[in-house]
Structure formats: structure tokens, C-alpha cells
Amino acid sequence: MQPQANANQGQPVPAASADASAMPPKKAKDLRQSTQNHLLLSEIRDGIVIMRDGSLRMVIMASALNFDLKSPQEQDAIENSYQGFLNGLHFPIQILIRSRKMNLDNYLAELERLQGEQANQLLSGLMEDYIYNIRGLIQDINIMDKEFYIVVPFYTVLATKEGLASKIQKVFEGNKEVTQSAEEFETHKRDLIQRTNLVAQGLAQMGVRAAVLNTQELIELFYSVYNEDESQSQSLVEVDELTAPVVERGGNPPAPASPPAAAPIEPDDMYAAAQKEGIGTQPPAQNGPPGGQQ
């Protein structure tokens, strides 16, 4: 089967104009768009994390427990207490273990300052050896710090069975924010506090110390999680100073790139170049004296 001949074969194709080849102008973006719109949490107040779906969270920071150093009787008692703690819960919890690299620069800088102020030469030499050993240890291995958290949730809407179509629709719709009145929030807050106290009492029976994070501590926790590198060098301000609802980028928005300037057209030959520069365009001078006198 022979291919059909092109209808435009043999005809010159018109050159595309500059306007036709240019991209259509884009709509102006909202300058207040932020990554905060993509977070699952909506607000942090009264030591409670308010999610976009209306559910609430309280976070408990727990201390570590060296289980291996306990006697067999103590280990059995801890296991029985932990089993009774889990069986006594009528709501789900989330146990989170966070590991991160410790930054000891400030610690070493403080030791060097104290070493400079030390008048005893023996103690100054011991501190110098200690600082040298710590720096060598940091170069060889990563010193990690582990933090233990327990998240206590409270769902305002009971979970329902959803099909695949409804789940896909929720993905394309995005995170819809559910609002609630002040009375509803206070009611849910009391129920959540009761759950949190129950969890804290169960941890105390196992010998684990528990501390409920307040608003400032929750904000610092999320700040260090979402900005791991920046949190090492830039500390967060107090909650009272955080007045902006949306974090905006400073300075003027970037200007659109201007189209490149058209390159000059090169002449085809030397005669065209001479005419372009004005060489040889004047009539030749007449021979003889000026004025046409002989």
C-alpha cells in the first residue's frame, strides 16, 4: 500500500511569525500560596493539634527506659504493665520514635570558652584532651539522639467504609478543612484531655515519665520536622510573635524573562557589506579643476 501524497508537497511553507510561536501568557499566580496549604494540620492551640478534617491530636513526650539493665522480675513487671496498658485502651494511639543527628557545635564552643577562662593548667589540659576526643568521635561516627512520642487522637467524625471511587475522588479534591464551633471544640477538648491523662497514667505504671507538649513545644517540634537543616542554625521565635497566618516570601516577585534580542543579519557578500556601511555609494569625483573650469 503506497502512502498518500502530502497535499502541501511542493508548496512553500510560510514561516511562522514571532507572535504565533510565542507561548500564551500564563495566569498570574497567587503570591500568598504557601506550602502550609498542603499540610494535614490546620492550627495549633491550647496544646492541641487541629487537623484539617476536624480531628484533634495531643502529643506526649516519654522518657527512655533501659530494659536490658533491669532484673528478670522487673522486666516481667514492666511487660505485664505494658500489656495491661494496651488492653485498657479503647482508642488507638500512635507511638513515634524519632532519631536525629545531634549538633554538638554549641557544646564544644562552650567548652572552649570555659577552657580559656580556666586558670588551672592541669584542668585546662584535661579539657583540651576531652574536646579533641569529642571532635574525633564526631568525625568517625554519627551521634544520634532518640526521642519518644505518643500521639493521642480524637476523631470528631466516625470512620466509614469507603469504596475505591470515593478514595480517588478525595485525592483529587485535596484537603478540605472542616470547621467546628467553639462549644464543639471545648467538648472535644475535654474528651481528648481525659484520654491523654489515661495514657500518661499507664506510662507512669511502667516507670516511664510522660510530659504533654504545650503549644510552643508542638510548634517547635513541627518546625524541626519540616525544616530539619534550618532548625539546626535558626531557632524559632515565641508563639506570641507568630502573628502572620501565612508565611510569605520577602522581596518583589521575580520579573518574567524578556525575549532574546534578534541577531543581526549577516550580508551574503562583500558588495552587500560595503553598501550597508555606506562605502562606494557616493558618485566618483570629476577630474580637473573645481567648477568645471579648464
Buried (B, 14 or more C-beta within 10 A) or exposed (E): EEEEEEEEEEEEEEEEEEEEEEEEEEEEEEEEEBEEEEEEBBEBEBBBBBBBBBBBBBBBBBEEBEEEEBEEEEEEBBEEBBEEBEEEEEEEBEEEEEEBEEEBEEEBEEBEEEBEEBEEEEEBEEBBEEBEEBEEEBEEEEEEEEBBBBBBBBBBEEEEEEEEEEEEEEEEEEBEEBEEEEEEBEEBBEEBBEBBBBBBEBBEBBEBEBEBBBBBBBBBBBBBEEEEEEBBEEEBEEBEEEEEEEEEEEEEEEEEEEEEEEEEEEEEEEEEEEEEEEEEEEEEEEEEEEEEEE
